[in-house]
């Protein structure tokens, strides 16, 4: 496998690629903290879903600590029920 050089790091090429065929096929998801700088209680935590095809974004305010059960509840209510189950769900691994 050949690698690409960016700056001082060498990044391997992906082992496979996938075309995004239509909206709802794949979603990016990440947890976002909006830091207010006032108090920790006033900071805002969001779970952000973005469709890979259309870049349609769904921000969801988190009312409690994010764990697997809470994530699946949010995912089912906001992605699966309105759009169907996606083929891919891409995260940053956190």
PENORKA-V970337 format. One record per pair of residues at least 12 apart in sequence whose C-alpha atoms are under 10 Angstrom apart, sorted by the first residue. I is the first residue (numbers start at 1). J is the second residue. D is the distance in Angstrom with one decimal. If there is no record, write none. Layout:
[[I	J	D] [I	J	D]]
This chain:
[[1	13	7.0] [1	14	9.1] [1	15	8.4] [2	14	9.9] [18	88	9.7] [19	53	9.6] [20	51	10.0] [20	52	7.1] [20	53	6.2] [20	54	9.9] [20	87	9.6] [20	88	9.6] [21	52	9.7] [21	53	7.5] [22	51	9.6] [22	52	8.8] [22	53	6.1] [22	54	8.3] [23	51	6.6] [23	52	7.3] [23	53	5.2] [23	54	6.1] [23	55	8.8] [23	56	8.8] [23	83	8.8] [23	86	9.3] [24	50	9.4] [24	51	6.2] [24	52	7.7] [24	53	7.4] [24	54	8.6] [24	56	9.5] [24	79	8.5] [24	80	9.3] [24	82	9.8] [24	83	6.2] [24	84	7.4] [24	85	8.0] [24	86	5.9] [24	87	8.2] [24	88	9.1] [25	51	7.9] [25	52	7.6] [25	53	7.6] [25	83	9.3] [25	84	9.0] [25	85	8.3] [25	86	5.0] [25	87	5.4] [25	88	6.7] [25	89	8.9] [26	50	8.7] [26	51	6.2] [26	52	5.6] [26	53	7.5] [26	85	9.2] [26	86	5.4] [26	87	5.7] [26	88	4.5] [26	89	5.7] [26	90	7.4] [27	48	9.8] [27	49	6.3] [27	50	5.4] [27	51	4.5] [27	52	5.4] [27	53	8.4] [27	54	9.9] [27	55	8.9] [27	56	9.4] [27	57	9.3] [27	79	9.0] [27	86	7.2] [27	87	8.6] [27	88	6.4] [27	89	5.1] [27	90	6.1] [27	91	8.7] [28	48	8.0] [28	49	5.6] [28	50	5.0] [28	51	6.3] [28	52	6.5] [28	55	9.2] [28	57	9.2] [28	88	8.5] [28	89	6.0] [28	90	4.7] [28	91	6.0] [28	92	8.8] [29	47	7.1] [29	48	5.6] [29	49	4.5] [29	50	6.4] [29	51	8.9] [29	57	9.6] [29	58	9.5] [29	59	9.7] [29	75	9.8] [29	89	7.1] [29	90	6.2] [29	91	5.3] [29	92	7.9] [29	93	9.9] [30	46	8.4] [30	47	5.9] [30	48	5.4] [30	49	6.9] [30	50	8.9] [30	59	9.7] [30	90	8.7] [30	91	6.2] [30	92	6.9] [30	93	9.1] [30	94	8.4] [31	45	7.1] [31	46	5.7] [31	47	4.5] [31	48	6.2] [31	49	9.0] [31	59	9.5] [31	60	9.5] [31	61	9.8] [31	62	9.1] [31	66	8.9] [31	91	9.3] [31	92	9.4] [31	94	8.6] [32	44	8.2] [32	45	5.7] [32	46	5.0] [32	47	6.1] [32	48	7.0] [32	59	9.2] [32	60	9.8] [32	61	9.5] [32	62	9.7] [33	45	4.6] [33	46	6.3] [33	47	8.9] [33	62	9.9] [34	46	7.8] [44	61	7.4] [44	62	7.9] [44	63	9.2] [45	59	9.8] [45	60	8.5] [45	61	6.0] [45	62	5.5] [45	63	8.0] [45	64	9.1] [45	65	9.3] [45	66	9.6] [46	58	9.7] [46	59	6.2] [46	60	5.3] [46	61	4.5] [46	62	5.5] [46	63	9.0] [46	66	9.9] [47	59	5.8] [47	60	5.1] [47	61	6.4] [47	62	6.7] [47	66	8.9] [47	71	8.8] [47	74	8.9] [47	75	9.7] [48	60	6.2] [48	61	8.7] [49	75	8.9] [49	78	9.0] [49	79	8.3] [49	89	9.4] [49	90	9.6] [49	91	9.7] [50	89	9.9] [50	90	9.7] [51	79	9.8] [51	86	9.7] [51	89	9.6] [52	88	9.5] [52	89	9.5] [52	90	9.2] [58	78	8.1] [58	79	8.9] [59	78	9.7] [60	74	8.2] [60	78	8.6] [62	74	9.3]]
